[in-house]
């Protein structure tokens, strides 16, 4: 059984007991969250496709961790001009564990 959900402008294929990192969501560690934007649902035999989303379908998960990823370096450089600029960026993320998928 799996489903495709949309959160943070991205789509994720999820299964029960799966742990994944998504864009930052509101909530504290240990709290439950529900995704109602389910685009596709499969129970192994039948495939249900939403147009654009499936009515009365939801994916429940709980928040494992709120964190920040490793630093990504952004380096700008123009040759022969003496121009160099170094910046860093750390993206916020939420790590979730999928509890149940219902359609």
Rosetta constraint file for C-alpha pairs under 8 A:
AtomPair CA 1 CA 15 HARMONIC 6.42 0.50
AtomPair CA 1 CA 16 HARMONIC 7.73 0.50
AtomPair CA 1 CA 41 HARMONIC 7.77 0.50
AtomPair CA 1 CA 42 HARMONIC 5.56 0.50
AtomPair CA 1 CA 43 HARMONIC 4.35 0.50
AtomPair CA 1 CA 44 HARMONIC 5.59 0.50
AtomPair CA 2 CA 13 HARMONIC 6.86 0.50
AtomPair CA 2 CA 14 HARMONIC 5.63 0.50
AtomPair CA 2 CA 15 HARMONIC 4.67 0.50
AtomPair CA 2 CA 16 HARMONIC 7.45 0.50
AtomPair CA 2 CA 41 HARMONIC 6.12 0.50
AtomPair CA 2 CA 42 HARMONIC 5.48 0.50
AtomPair CA 2 CA 43 HARMONIC 6.70 0.50
AtomPair CA 2 CA 101 HARMONIC 7.54 0.50
AtomPair CA 3 CA 13 HARMONIC 5.71 0.50
AtomPair CA 3 CA 14 HARMONIC 5.47 0.50
AtomPair CA 3 CA 15 HARMONIC 6.69 0.50
AtomPair CA 3 CA 38 HARMONIC 6.95 0.50
AtomPair CA 3 CA 39 HARMONIC 7.44 0.50
AtomPair CA 3 CA 40 HARMONIC 5.38 0.50
AtomPair CA 3 CA 41 HARMONIC 4.39 0.50
AtomPair CA 3 CA 42 HARMONIC 6.21 0.50
AtomPair CA 3 CA 101 HARMONIC 7.33 0.50
AtomPair CA 4 CA 11 HARMONIC 6.54 0.50
AtomPair CA 4 CA 12 HARMONIC 5.44 0.50
AtomPair CA 4 CA 13 HARMONIC 4.40 0.50
AtomPair CA 4 CA 14 HARMONIC 6.16 0.50
AtomPair CA 4 CA 38 HARMONIC 5.95 0.50
AtomPair CA 4 CA 39 HARMONIC 5.48 0.50
AtomPair CA 4 CA 40 HARMONIC 5.02 0.50
AtomPair CA 4 CA 41 HARMONIC 6.63 0.50
AtomPair CA 5 CA 11 HARMONIC 5.58 0.50
AtomPair CA 5 CA 12 HARMONIC 5.42 0.50
AtomPair CA 5 CA 13 HARMONIC 6.60 0.50
AtomPair CA 5 CA 14 HARMONIC 7.42 0.50
AtomPair CA 5 CA 35 HARMONIC 7.23 0.50
AtomPair CA 5 CA 37 HARMONIC 5.82 0.50
AtomPair CA 5 CA 38 HARMONIC 4.56 0.50
AtomPair CA 5 CA 39 HARMONIC 5.73 0.50
AtomPair CA 5 CA 40 HARMONIC 7.36 0.50
AtomPair CA 5 CA 59 HARMONIC 7.96 0.50
AtomPair CA 6 CA 10 HARMONIC 5.62 0.50
AtomPair CA 6 CA 11 HARMONIC 4.41 0.50
AtomPair CA 6 CA 12 HARMONIC 6.40 0.50
AtomPair CA 6 CA 37 HARMONIC 5.79 0.50
AtomPair CA 6 CA 38 HARMONIC 6.69 0.50
AtomPair CA 6 CA 39 HARMONIC 7.22 0.50
AtomPair CA 7 CA 11 HARMONIC 6.47 0.50
AtomPair CA 7 CA 12 HARMONIC 7.92 0.50
AtomPair CA 7 CA 22 HARMONIC 7.52 0.50
AtomPair CA 7 CA 23 HARMONIC 7.46 0.50
AtomPair CA 7 CA 35 HARMONIC 7.92 0.50
AtomPair CA 7 CA 37 HARMONIC 7.68 0.50
AtomPair CA 8 CA 22 HARMONIC 7.23 0.50
AtomPair CA 8 CA 23 HARMONIC 5.42 0.50
AtomPair CA 8 CA 24 HARMONIC 7.74 0.50
AtomPair CA 14 CA 18 HARMONIC 6.70 0.50
AtomPair CA 14 CA 98 HARMONIC 7.39 0.50
AtomPair CA 15 CA 98 HARMONIC 6.84 0.50
AtomPair CA 15 CA 101 HARMONIC 7.72 0.50
AtomPair CA 16 CA 98 HARMONIC 5.19 0.50
AtomPair CA 16 CA 99 HARMONIC 5.67 0.50
AtomPair CA 16 CA 100 HARMONIC 5.77 0.50
AtomPair CA 16 CA 101 HARMONIC 6.93 0.50
AtomPair CA 17 CA 97 HARMONIC 6.02 0.50
AtomPair CA 17 CA 98 HARMONIC 5.12 0.50
AtomPair CA 17 CA 99 HARMONIC 5.90 0.50
AtomPair CA 18 CA 97 HARMONIC 5.57 0.50
AtomPair CA 18 CA 98 HARMONIC 5.46 0.50
AtomPair CA 19 CA 95 HARMONIC 6.91 0.50
AtomPair CA 19 CA 96 HARMONIC 5.61 0.50
AtomPair CA 19 CA 97 HARMONIC 4.41 0.50
AtomPair CA 19 CA 98 HARMONIC 6.60 0.50
AtomPair CA 20 CA 95 HARMONIC 5.62 0.50
AtomPair CA 20 CA 96 HARMONIC 5.64 0.50
AtomPair CA 20 CA 97 HARMONIC 6.68 0.50
AtomPair CA 21 CA 93 HARMONIC 6.29 0.50
AtomPair CA 21 CA 94 HARMONIC 5.59 0.50
AtomPair CA 21 CA 95 HARMONIC 4.32 0.50
AtomPair CA 21 CA 96 HARMONIC 6.35 0.50
AtomPair CA 22 CA 93 HARMONIC 5.75 0.50
AtomPair CA 22 CA 94 HARMONIC 5.45 0.50
AtomPair CA 22 CA 95 HARMONIC 6.36 0.50
AtomPair CA 22 CA 96 HARMONIC 7.57 0.50
AtomPair CA 23 CA 92 HARMONIC 6.82 0.50
AtomPair CA 23 CA 93 HARMONIC 4.85 0.50
AtomPair CA 23 CA 94 HARMONIC 6.07 0.50
AtomPair CA 24 CA 66 HARMONIC 7.57 0.50
AtomPair CA 24 CA 92 HARMONIC 5.63 0.50
AtomPair CA 24 CA 93 HARMONIC 4.42 0.50
AtomPair CA 24 CA 94 HARMONIC 4.99 0.50
AtomPair CA 25 CA 93 HARMONIC 7.59 0.50
AtomPair CA 25 CA 94 HARMONIC 6.13 0.50
AtomPair CA 27 CA 31 HARMONIC 6.50 0.50
AtomPair CA 27 CA 33 HARMONIC 7.97 0.50
AtomPair CA 27 CA 63 HARMONIC 7.55 0.50
AtomPair CA 28 CA 63 HARMONIC 6.95 0.50
AtomPair CA 28 CA 66 HARMONIC 7.47 0.50
AtomPair CA 29 CA 62 HARMONIC 7.90 0.50
AtomPair CA 29 CA 63 HARMONIC 5.12 0.50
AtomPair CA 29 CA 64 HARMONIC 5.52 0.50
AtomPair CA 29 CA 65 HARMONIC 5.49 0.50
AtomPair CA 29 CA 66 HARMONIC 6.69 0.50
AtomPair CA 30 CA 62 HARMONIC 6.06 0.50
AtomPair CA 30 CA 63 HARMONIC 5.23 0.50
AtomPair CA 30 CA 64 HARMONIC 5.97 0.50
AtomPair CA 30 CA 65 HARMONIC 7.98 0.50
AtomPair CA 31 CA 62 HARMONIC 5.57 0.50
AtomPair CA 31 CA 63 HARMONIC 5.71 0.50
AtomPair CA 32 CA 60 HARMONIC 7.17 0.50
AtomPair CA 32 CA 61 HARMONIC 5.78 0.50
AtomPair CA 32 CA 62 HARMONIC 4.14 0.50
AtomPair CA 32 CA 63 HARMONIC 6.34 0.50
AtomPair CA 33 CA 60 HARMONIC 5.96 0.50
AtomPair CA 33 CA 61 HARMONIC 5.36 0.50
AtomPair CA 33 CA 62 HARMONIC 5.63 0.50
AtomPair CA 33 CA 63 HARMONIC 7.24 0.50
AtomPair CA 34 CA 58 HARMONIC 6.64 0.50
AtomPair CA 34 CA 59 HARMONIC 5.73 0.50
AtomPair CA 34 CA 60 HARMONIC 4.52 0.50
AtomPair CA 34 CA 61 HARMONIC 6.24 0.50
AtomPair CA 35 CA 58 HARMONIC 5.57 0.50
AtomPair CA 35 CA 59 HARMONIC 5.11 0.50
AtomPair CA 35 CA 60 HARMONIC 6.37 0.50
AtomPair CA 36 CA 56 HARMONIC 7.80 0.50
AtomPair CA 36 CA 57 HARMONIC 6.29 0.50
AtomPair CA 36 CA 58 HARMONIC 4.67 0.50
AtomPair CA 36 CA 59 HARMONIC 6.68 0.50
AtomPair CA 37 CA 53 HARMONIC 6.13 0.50
AtomPair CA 37 CA 54 HARMONIC 7.56 0.50
AtomPair CA 37 CA 57 HARMONIC 7.91 0.50
AtomPair CA 37 CA 58 HARMONIC 7.25 0.50
AtomPair CA 38 CA 50 HARMONIC 7.55 0.50
AtomPair CA 38 CA 53 HARMONIC 5.54 0.50
AtomPair CA 38 CA 54 HARMONIC 5.80 0.50
AtomPair CA 38 CA 57 HARMONIC 6.28 0.50
AtomPair CA 38 CA 58 HARMONIC 6.39 0.50
AtomPair CA 38 CA 59 HARMONIC 7.49 0.50
AtomPair CA 39 CA 49 HARMONIC 6.40 0.50
AtomPair CA 39 CA 50 HARMONIC 5.15 0.50
AtomPair CA 39 CA 51 HARMONIC 7.65 0.50
AtomPair CA 39 CA 52 HARMONIC 6.46 0.50
AtomPair CA 39 CA 53 HARMONIC 4.58 0.50
AtomPair CA 39 CA 54 HARMONIC 6.01 0.50
AtomPair CA 40 CA 47 HARMONIC 7.42 0.50
AtomPair CA 40 CA 48 HARMONIC 5.80 0.50
AtomPair CA 40 CA 49 HARMONIC 4.71 0.50
AtomPair CA 40 CA 50 HARMONIC 5.91 0.50
AtomPair CA 40 CA 53 HARMONIC 7.43 0.50
AtomPair CA 40 CA 54 HARMONIC 7.10 0.50
AtomPair CA 41 CA 47 HARMONIC 5.97 0.50
AtomPair CA 41 CA 48 HARMONIC 5.14 0.50
AtomPair CA 41 CA 49 HARMONIC 6.61 0.50
AtomPair CA 41 CA 103 HARMONIC 7.29 0.50
AtomPair CA 42 CA 46 HARMONIC 5.81 0.50
AtomPair CA 42 CA 47 HARMONIC 4.53 0.50
AtomPair CA 42 CA 48 HARMONIC 6.18 0.50
AtomPair CA 43 CA 47 HARMONIC 7.02 0.50
AtomPair CA 48 CA 54 HARMONIC 7.86 0.50
AtomPair CA 49 CA 53 HARMONIC 7.57 0.50
AtomPair CA 49 CA 54 HARMONIC 6.97 0.50
AtomPair CA 50 CA 54 HARMONIC 4.41 0.50
AtomPair CA 50 CA 55 HARMONIC 7.81 0.50
AtomPair CA 54 CA 103 HARMONIC 7.85 0.50
AtomPair CA 55 CA 103 HARMONIC 8.00 0.50
AtomPair CA 56 CA 103 HARMONIC 6.16 0.50
AtomPair CA 57 CA 101 HARMONIC 7.86 0.50
AtomPair CA 57 CA 102 HARMONIC 5.66 0.50
AtomPair CA 57 CA 103 HARMONIC 4.05 0.50
AtomPair CA 58 CA 101 HARMONIC 6.20 0.50
AtomPair CA 58 CA 102 HARMONIC 5.53 0.50
AtomPair CA 58 CA 103 HARMONIC 6.41 0.50
AtomPair CA 59 CA 98 HARMONIC 7.31 0.50
AtomPair CA 59 CA 99 HARMONIC 7.63 0.50
AtomPair CA 59 CA 100 HARMONIC 5.88 0.50
AtomPair CA 59 CA 101 HARMONIC 4.58 0.50
AtomPair CA 59 CA 102 HARMONIC 6.35 0.50
AtomPair CA 60 CA 98 HARMONIC 6.17 0.50
AtomPair CA 60 CA 99 HARMONIC 5.51 0.50
AtomPair CA 60 CA 100 HARMONIC 5.30 0.50
AtomPair CA 60 CA 101 HARMONIC 6.49 0.50
AtomPair CA 61 CA 96 HARMONIC 6.29 0.50
AtomPair CA 61 CA 97 HARMONIC 5.40 0.50
AtomPair CA 61 CA 98 HARMONIC 4.25 0.50
AtomPair CA 61 CA 99 HARMONIC 4.90 0.50
AtomPair CA 61 CA 100 HARMONIC 7.00 0.50
AtomPair CA 62 CA 96 HARMONIC 5.64 0.50
AtomPair CA 62 CA 97 HARMONIC 5.58 0.50
AtomPair CA 62 CA 98 HARMONIC 6.76 0.50
AtomPair CA 62 CA 99 HARMONIC 7.10 0.50
AtomPair CA 63 CA 94 HARMONIC 7.00 0.50
AtomPair CA 63 CA 95 HARMONIC 6.10 0.50
AtomPair CA 63 CA 96 HARMONIC 4.57 0.50
AtomPair CA 63 CA 97 HARMONIC 6.57 0.50
AtomPair CA 64 CA 94 HARMONIC 7.65 0.50
AtomPair CA 64 CA 95 HARMONIC 5.43 0.50
AtomPair CA 64 CA 96 HARMONIC 5.25 0.50
AtomPair CA 64 CA 97 HARMONIC 6.58 0.50
AtomPair CA 65 CA 94 HARMONIC 5.88 0.50
AtomPair CA 65 CA 95 HARMONIC 5.03 0.50
AtomPair CA 65 CA 96 HARMONIC 7.10 0.50
AtomPair CA 66 CA 92 HARMONIC 7.68 0.50
AtomPair CA 66 CA 93 HARMONIC 6.14 0.50
AtomPair CA 66 CA 94 HARMONIC 4.67 0.50
AtomPair CA 66 CA 95 HARMONIC 6.34 0.50
AtomPair CA 67 CA 92 HARMONIC 5.85 0.50
AtomPair CA 67 CA 93 HARMONIC 5.47 0.50
AtomPair CA 67 CA 94 HARMONIC 6.31 0.50
AtomPair CA 67 CA 95 HARMONIC 7.84 0.50
AtomPair CA 68 CA 90 HARMONIC 6.00 0.50
AtomPair CA 68 CA 91 HARMONIC 5.53 0.50
AtomPair CA 68 CA 92 HARMONIC 4.35 0.50
AtomPair CA 68 CA 93 HARMONIC 5.73 0.50
AtomPair CA 69 CA 90 HARMONIC 5.66 0.50
AtomPair CA 69 CA 91 HARMONIC 5.53 0.50
AtomPair CA 69 CA 92 HARMONIC 6.42 0.50
AtomPair CA 69 CA 93 HARMONIC 6.98 0.50
AtomPair CA 70 CA 90 HARMONIC 6.05 0.50
AtomPair CA 70 CA 91 HARMONIC 7.78 0.50
AtomPair CA 71 CA 88 HARMONIC 6.16 0.50
AtomPair CA 71 CA 89 HARMONIC 5.50 0.50
AtomPair CA 71 CA 90 HARMONIC 4.80 0.50
AtomPair CA 71 CA 91 HARMONIC 7.87 0.50
AtomPair CA 72 CA 88 HARMONIC 5.63 0.50
AtomPair CA 72 CA 89 HARMONIC 5.22 0.50
AtomPair CA 72 CA 90 HARMONIC 6.35 0.50
AtomPair CA 73 CA 86 HARMONIC 7.07 0.50
AtomPair CA 73 CA 87 HARMONIC 5.91 0.50
AtomPair CA 73 CA 88 HARMONIC 4.56 0.50
AtomPair CA 73 CA 89 HARMONIC 6.52 0.50
AtomPair CA 74 CA 86 HARMONIC 5.84 0.50
AtomPair CA 74 CA 87 HARMONIC 5.01 0.50
AtomPair CA 74 CA 88 HARMONIC 5.77 0.50
AtomPair CA 74 CA 89 HARMONIC 7.55 0.50
AtomPair CA 75 CA 84 HARMONIC 7.28 0.50
AtomPair CA 75 CA 85 HARMONIC 5.72 0.50
AtomPair CA 75 CA 86 HARMONIC 4.60 0.50
AtomPair CA 75 CA 87 HARMONIC 6.35 0.50
AtomPair CA 76 CA 83 HARMONIC 7.82 0.50
AtomPair CA 76 CA 84 HARMONIC 5.66 0.50
AtomPair CA 76 CA 85 HARMONIC 5.04 0.50
AtomPair CA 76 CA 86 HARMONIC 6.50 0.50
AtomPair CA 77 CA 83 HARMONIC 5.67 0.50
AtomPair CA 77 CA 84 HARMONIC 4.65 0.50
AtomPair CA 77 CA 85 HARMONIC 6.58 0.50
AtomPair CA 78 CA 82 HARMONIC 7.04 0.50
AtomPair CA 78 CA 83 HARMONIC 5.45 0.50
AtomPair CA 78 CA 84 HARMONIC 6.86 0.50
AtomPair CA 79 CA 83 HARMONIC 7.39 0.50
